[in-house]
């Protein structure tokens, strides 16, 4: 199975880049399933029903979220009814939405998408390591690929999750920090891993936000309202190939594009 995962979509610039680049990415990688992290898709904070609908219309099969899941209040009106969207599974029991789901793609292919959130430097949730174990124990089909979006701040926590799940899932990919790391590899047990996929959105801001406001925050320590930057985009993702017989990974490749050069690796 070929899986395409695209890192945090930030604002209108990121959404436009996704719409523009998906056709060529489909041609190059021939993905059976396309996944995106959508927690920054609406003005940098959260997602709306309309944006989610557009993603699916463009060919996305599944959306994962993160710490900005609840920033657009309308999400409470549709998250329970959208089986193709997951929020961090380690929110307490009774939280709206679902933490994992089965995603159906092309050619009859299916995978399990799990969303988890780290606890270092982020609001404390339940233990993501134990939650991952609990979900895996509940899955009936162990050969169906399992894809984990670990939305976390600390590099060490992400690496720890990779090793914790090695040999038990097809992929553990990090999101949240918006900077693509170049440590992609298939771990010894057969799990594709990268510390952070990167972001898809404004290229010349600071993690997608306007430079001026972020600089003011760092220089003055005063409260500042961050605004999503405009202008040119860059686009980050990964392509993961899995073995249909085992459900584990055969390869992982970084995807890097920018509006100026259209460099693809």
C-alpha positions as a LaTeX table, in Angstrom:
\begin{tabular}{lrrr}
\hline
Residue & $x$ (\AA) & $y$ (\AA) & $z$ (\AA) \\
\hline
Unk1 & 0.00 & 0.00 & 0.00 \\
Unk2 & 1.16 & 3.53 & $-0.77$ \\
Unk3 & 0.29 & 6.15 & 1.84 \\
Unk4 & 0.71 & 9.90 & 1.43 \\
Unk5 & 0.70 & 11.98 & 4.62 \\
Unk6 & 0.85 & 15.77 & 4.40 \\
Unk7 & 2.03 & 17.83 & 7.36 \\
Unk8 & 0.07 & 20.50 & 9.21 \\
Unk9 & $-2.01$ & 22.50 & 6.72 \\
Unk10 & $-1.77$ & 26.13 & 7.85 \\
Unk11 & $-4.41$ & 28.65 & 6.79 \\
Unk12 & $-5.54$ & 29.62 & 3.32 \\
Unk13 & $-2.02$ & 29.48 & 1.90 \\
Unk14 & $-1.66$ & 25.88 & 3.03 \\
Unk15 & $-5.07$ & 24.90 & 1.74 \\
Unk16 & $-4.33$ & 26.42 & $-1.67$ \\
Unk17 & $-0.98$ & 24.61 & $-1.83$ \\
Unk18 & $-2.71$ & 21.32 & $-1.02$ \\
Unk19 & $-5.29$ & 21.84 & $-3.76$ \\
Unk20 & $-2.64$ & 22.80 & $-6.31$ \\
Unk21 & $-0.14$ & 20.04 & $-5.58$ \\
Unk22 & $-2.33$ & 17.00 & $-4.92$ \\
Unk23 & $-2.84$ & 16.13 & $-8.60$ \\
Unk24 & 0.91 & 15.91 & $-9.33$ \\
Unk25 & 1.57 & 14.07 & $-6.06$ \\
Unk26 & $-1.07$ & 11.50 & $-6.98$ \\
Unk27 & 0.67 & 10.96 & $-10.29$ \\
Unk28 & 4.15 & 10.65 & $-8.76$ \\
Unk29 & 3.40 & 8.51 & $-5.69$ \\
Unk30 & 0.14 & 6.78 & $-6.70$ \\
Unk31 & $-1.17$ & 6.77 & $-3.13$ \\
Unk32 & $-3.90$ & 4.37 & $-2.13$ \\
Unk33 & $-4.65$ & 6.55 & 0.88 \\
Unk34 & $-4.04$ & 10.28 & 1.44 \\
Unk35 & $-3.93$ & 11.68 & 4.98 \\
Unk36 & $-3.45$ & 15.25 & 6.23 \\
Unk37 & $-3.09$ & 16.95 & 9.57 \\
Unk38 & $-5.79$ & 19.64 & 9.59 \\
Unk39 & $-5.54$ & 21.21 & 13.04 \\
Unk40 & $-4.25$ & 24.55 & 11.69 \\
Unk41 & $-6.33$ & 24.66 & 8.53 \\
Unk42 & $-8.79$ & 27.42 & 9.56 \\
Unk43 & $-6.86$ & 30.68 & 10.08 \\
Unk44 & $-4.09$ & 28.66 & 11.77 \\
Unk45 & $-6.37$ & 27.32 & 14.49 \\
Unk46 & $-8.66$ & 24.33 & 14.12 \\
Unk47 & $-10.80$ & 23.26 & 11.19 \\
Unk48 & $-14.32$ & 23.95 & 9.92 \\
Unk49 & $-16.87$ & 21.65 & 8.35 \\
Unk50 & $-16.45$ & 23.40 & 4.99 \\
Unk51 & $-12.67$ & 23.02 & 4.99 \\
Unk52 & $-12.92$ & 19.34 & 5.90 \\
Unk53 & $-15.45$ & 18.88 & 3.09 \\
Unk54 & $-13.08$ & 20.54 & 0.62 \\
Unk55 & $-10.20$ & 18.30 & 1.66 \\
Unk56 & $-12.31$ & 15.21 & 1.02 \\
Unk57 & $-13.48$ & 16.59 & $-2.34$ \\
Unk58 & $-9.82$ & 17.05 & $-3.39$ \\
Unk59 & $-9.05$ & 13.40 & $-2.65$ \\
Unk60 & $-8.02$ & 13.31 & 1.02 \\
Unk61 & $-9.22$ & 10.16 & 2.78 \\
Unk62 & $-8.48$ & 10.98 & 6.42 \\
Unk63 & $-7.78$ & 14.00 & 8.66 \\
Unk64 & $-5.89$ & 14.01 & 11.96 \\
Unk65 & $-5.85$ & 16.86 & 14.46 \\
Unk66 & $-3.93$ & 18.06 & 17.54 \\
Unk67 & $-3.88$ & 20.68 & 20.28 \\
Unk68 & $-5.96$ & 23.15 & 18.21 \\
Unk69 & $-8.75$ & 20.63 & 17.64 \\
Unk70 & $-11.35$ & 22.67 & 19.51 \\
Unk71 & $-10.43$ & 26.20 & 18.41 \\
Unk72 & $-13.25$ & 26.45 & 15.84 \\
Unk73 & $-16.34$ & 25.96 & 17.97 \\
Unk74 & $-18.40$ & 24.55 & 15.11 \\
Unk75 & $-16.33$ & 21.37 & 15.31 \\
Unk76 & $-18.60$ & 20.25 & 18.14 \\
Unk77 & $-21.44$ & 20.20 & 15.60 \\
Unk78 & $-19.82$ & 17.69 & 13.25 \\
Unk79 & $-16.86$ & 15.83 & 14.74 \\
Unk80 & $-19.00$ & 12.98 & 16.08 \\
Unk81 & $-20.57$ & 12.49 & 12.65 \\
Unk82 & $-17.37$ & 12.49 & 10.60 \\
Unk83 & $-15.76$ & 9.02 & 10.71 \\
Unk84 & $-12.83$ & 10.13 & 8.54 \\
Unk85 & $-11.52$ & 12.59 & 11.16 \\
Unk86 & $-9.62$ & 11.78 & 14.36 \\
Unk87 & $-8.59$ & 13.93 & 17.32 \\
Unk88 & $-5.96$ & 12.89 & 19.91 \\
Unk89 & $-7.06$ & 9.57 & 21.37 \\
Unk90 & $-5.62$ & 10.34 & 24.81 \\
Unk91 & $-8.23$ & 12.97 & 25.63 \\
Unk92 & $-10.28$ & 11.74 & 28.60 \\
Unk93 & $-13.22$ & 9.37 & 28.06 \\
Unk94 & $-16.35$ & 11.20 & 26.98 \\
Unk95 & $-14.53$ & 13.74 & 24.80 \\
Unk96 & $-16.36$ & 14.35 & 21.49 \\
Unk97 & $-14.99$ & 12.67 & 18.40 \\
Unk98 & $-12.83$ & 9.59 & 18.04 \\
Unk99 & $-9.13$ & 8.94 & 18.55 \\
Unk100 & $-8.78$ & 6.26 & 15.91 \\
Unk101 & $-10.72$ & 5.10 & 12.91 \\
Unk102 & $-10.54$ & 2.86 & 9.86 \\
Unk103 & $-9.80$ & 4.83 & 6.70 \\
Unk104 & $-10.95$ & 3.45 & 3.36 \\
Unk105 & $-8.92$ & 4.45 & 0.32 \\
Unk106 & $-8.56$ & 3.44 & $-3.29$ \\
Unk107 & $-8.39$ & $-0.09$ & $-4.69$ \\
Unk108 & $-10.08$ & $-1.53$ & $-1.62$ \\
Unk109 & $-7.18$ & $-0.54$ & 0.64 \\
Unk110 & $-7.78$ & 0.25 & 4.31 \\
Unk111 & $-5.70$ & 1.36 & 7.26 \\
Unk112 & $-6.22$ & 2.30 & 10.88 \\
Unk113 & $-5.44$ & 5.96 & 11.61 \\
Unk114 & $-4.54$ & 6.80 & 15.22 \\
Unk115 & $-4.03$ & 10.33 & 16.54 \\
Unk116 & $-2.12$ & 10.85 & 19.80 \\
Unk117 & $-0.82$ & 13.97 & 21.53 \\
Unk118 & 2.33 & 14.32 & 23.59 \\
Unk119 & 2.42 & 15.63 & 27.14 \\
Unk120 & 5.77 & 17.46 & 27.23 \\
Unk121 & 5.23 & 21.25 & 26.84 \\
Unk122 & 1.58 & 20.71 & 25.88 \\
Unk123 & $-1.63$ & 20.56 & 27.96 \\
Unk124 & $-1.46$ & 17.32 & 29.97 \\
Unk125 & $-3.66$ & 14.53 & 28.67 \\
Unk126 & $-3.83$ & 10.84 & 29.45 \\
Unk127 & $-0.71$ & 8.72 & 28.84 \\
Unk128 & $-0.30$ & 8.43 & 25.03 \\
Unk129 & 1.90 & 5.33 & 25.33 \\
Unk130 & $-0.69$ & 3.40 & 27.31 \\
Unk131 & $-3.46$ & 4.68 & 25.06 \\
Unk132 & $-1.59$ & 3.41 & 22.00 \\
Unk133 & $-1.25$ & $-0.01$ & 23.64 \\
Unk134 & $-4.95$ & $-0.10$ & 24.51 \\
Unk135 & $-6.01$ & 0.75 & 20.97 \\
Unk136 & $-3.71$ & $-1.83$ & 19.40 \\
Unk137 & $-5.03$ & $-4.53$ & 21.72 \\
Unk138 & $-8.57$ & $-3.75$ & 20.60 \\
Unk139 & $-7.90$ & $-4.07$ & 16.87 \\
Unk140 & $-9.22$ & $-7.29$ & 15.34 \\
Unk141 & $-7.09$ & $-7.34$ & 12.17 \\
Unk142 & $-3.41$ & $-7.14$ & 13.06 \\
Unk143 & $-2.25$ & $-7.15$ & 9.41 \\
Unk144 & $-4.18$ & $-4.01$ & 8.48 \\
Unk145 & $-1.62$ & $-1.16$ & 8.45 \\
Unk146 & $-1.77$ & 1.18 & 11.43 \\
Unk147 & $-0.68$ & 4.78 & 10.87 \\
Unk148 & 0.03 & 6.96 & 13.91 \\
Unk149 & 0.14 & 10.78 & 13.86 \\
Unk150 & 1.90 & 11.71 & 17.11 \\
Unk151 & 1.24 & 15.42 & 17.64 \\
Unk152 & 3.94 & 16.41 & 20.12 \\
Unk153 & 6.44 & 19.13 & 20.96 \\
Unk154 & 9.42 & 17.24 & 22.41 \\
Unk155 & 11.73 & 15.40 & 20.03 \\
Unk156 & 12.59 & 12.89 & 22.74 \\
Unk157 & 8.93 & 12.02 & 23.34 \\
Unk158 & 8.39 & 11.46 & 19.62 \\
Unk159 & 11.45 & 9.24 & 19.28 \\
Unk160 & 10.34 & 7.31 & 22.35 \\
Unk161 & 6.95 & 6.67 & 20.75 \\
Unk162 & 8.63 & 5.43 & 17.60 \\
Unk163 & 10.59 & 2.85 & 19.54 \\
Unk164 & 7.61 & 1.98 & 21.71 \\
Unk165 & 5.52 & 1.07 & 18.66 \\
Unk166 & 8.26 & $-0.35$ & 16.44 \\
Unk167 & 7.12 & $-3.59$ & 14.87 \\
Unk168 & 3.51 & $-3.03$ & 15.88 \\
Unk169 & 2.44 & $-0.24$ & 13.50 \\
Unk170 & 3.28 & 0.73 & 9.94 \\
Unk171 & 4.28 & 4.30 & 10.73 \\
Unk172 & 4.77 & 6.81 & 13.52 \\
Unk173 & 5.04 & 10.33 & 12.12 \\
Unk174 & 5.46 & 13.44 & 14.23 \\
Unk175 & 3.52 & 16.65 & 13.71 \\
Unk176 & 3.09 & 19.99 & 15.55 \\
Unk177 & 6.52 & 21.67 & 15.36 \\
Unk178 & 6.06 & 22.64 & 11.67 \\
Unk179 & 9.74 & 22.06 & 10.83 \\
Unk180 & 10.51 & 18.96 & 8.77 \\
Unk181 & 13.15 & 16.75 & 10.37 \\
Unk182 & 15.52 & 14.65 & 8.25 \\
Unk183 & 15.68 & 11.56 & 10.43 \\
Unk184 & 13.25 & 9.47 & 8.39 \\
Unk185 & 13.94 & 5.74 & 8.56 \\
Unk186 & 12.32 & 2.34 & 8.84 \\
Unk187 & 13.06 & 1.12 & 12.35 \\
Unk188 & 14.39 & $-2.44$ & 12.84 \\
Unk189 & 10.95 & $-3.87$ & 13.59 \\
Unk190 & 9.42 & $-2.46$ & 10.41 \\
Unk191 & 7.90 & 0.85 & 11.51 \\
Unk192 & 8.45 & 3.95 & 9.36 \\
Unk193 & 9.42 & 6.90 & 11.54 \\
Unk194 & 10.11 & 10.64 & 11.23 \\
Unk195 & 10.24 & 13.11 & 14.11 \\
Unk196 & 8.29 & 15.81 & 12.27 \\
Unk197 & 6.69 & 15.81 & 8.85 \\
Unk198 & 6.76 & 19.62 & 8.64 \\
Unk199 & 4.03 & 22.02 & 7.59 \\
Unk200 & 2.20 & 23.04 & 4.44 \\
Unk201 & 1.57 & 26.77 & 4.41 \\
Unk202 & 3.32 & 30.17 & 4.40 \\
Unk203 & 7.03 & 29.83 & 3.67 \\
Unk204 & 8.30 & 33.21 & 4.86 \\
Unk205 & 6.57 & 33.52 & 8.21 \\
Unk206 & 7.55 & 31.91 & 11.52 \\
Unk207 & 5.94 & 28.48 & 11.69 \\
Unk208 & 3.24 & 29.89 & 9.42 \\
Unk209 & 2.58 & 33.06 & 11.42 \\
Unk210 & 3.46 & 36.64 & 10.45 \\
Unk211 & 7.04 & 37.43 & 11.44 \\
Unk212 & 6.34 & 40.80 & 13.02 \\
Unk213 & 3.97 & 39.57 & 15.70 \\
Unk214 & 6.13 & 36.60 & 16.64 \\
Unk215 & 9.23 & 38.78 & 16.85 \\
Unk216 & 7.37 & 41.25 & 19.05 \\
Unk217 & 6.38 & 38.41 & 21.37 \\
Unk218 & 9.96 & 37.22 & 21.72 \\
Unk219 & 11.41 & 40.71 & 22.16 \\
Unk220 & 8.86 & 42.10 & 24.61 \\
Unk221 & 7.22 & 39.06 & 26.30 \\
Unk222 & 3.93 & 40.97 & 26.01 \\
Unk223 & 0.67 & 39.38 & 24.84 \\
Unk224 & 0.48 & 39.37 & 21.04 \\
Unk225 & $-2.17$ & 38.16 & 18.61 \\
Unk226 & $-0.60$ & 35.83 & 16.06 \\
Unk227 & $-1.93$ & 36.07 & 12.51 \\
Unk228 & $-1.38$ & 33.55 & 9.73 \\
Unk229 & 1.11 & 34.83 & 7.18 \\
Unk230 & 0.31 & 35.24 & 3.50 \\
Unk231 & 2.44 & 34.96 & 0.39 \\
Unk232 & 4.35 & 31.99 & $-0.96$ \\
Unk233 & 3.97 & 28.46 & 0.30 \\
Unk234 & 6.11 & 25.48 & 1.14 \\
Unk235 & 4.78 & 21.95 & 1.28 \\
Unk236 & 5.98 & 19.05 & 3.42 \\
Unk237 & 4.87 & 15.46 & 3.68 \\
Unk238 & 5.98 & 11.83 & 3.59 \\
Unk239 & 5.27 & 8.89 & 1.33 \\
Unk240 & 5.16 & 5.52 & 3.08 \\
Unk241 & 5.00 & 2.15 & 1.35 \\
Unk242 & 3.78 & $-0.84$ & 3.33 \\
Unk243 & 3.93 & $-4.59$ & 2.82 \\
Unk244 & 0.45 & $-6.01$ & 2.27 \\
Unk245 & 1.47 & $-9.31$ & 3.85 \\
Unk246 & 2.68 & $-7.85$ & 7.17 \\
Unk247 & 1.12 & $-4.39$ & 7.41 \\
Unk248 & 4.57 & $-2.98$ & 8.21 \\
Unk249 & 6.64 & $-0.44$ & 6.31 \\
Unk250 & 8.95 & $-1.05$ & 3.39 \\
Unk251 & 10.07 & 2.56 & 2.92 \\
Unk252 & 9.51 & 6.18 & 3.90 \\
Unk253 & 10.41 & 9.19 & 1.76 \\
Unk254 & 10.30 & 12.90 & 2.57 \\
Unk255 & 8.36 & 15.25 & 0.31 \\
Unk256 & 9.54 & 18.87 & 0.09 \\
Unk257 & 8.13 & 21.46 & $-2.28$ \\
Unk258 & 8.19 & 25.22 & $-2.36$ \\
Unk259 & 6.48 & 27.74 & $-4.57$ \\
Unk260 & 9.75 & 29.26 & $-5.85$ \\
Unk261 & 11.62 & 26.16 & $-6.94$ \\
Unk262 & 9.19 & 23.22 & $-6.95$ \\
Unk263 & 11.93 & 21.00 & $-5.58$ \\
Unk264 & 10.73 & 17.50 & $-4.85$ \\
Unk265 & 12.80 & 14.91 & $-3.03$ \\
\hline
\end{tabular}
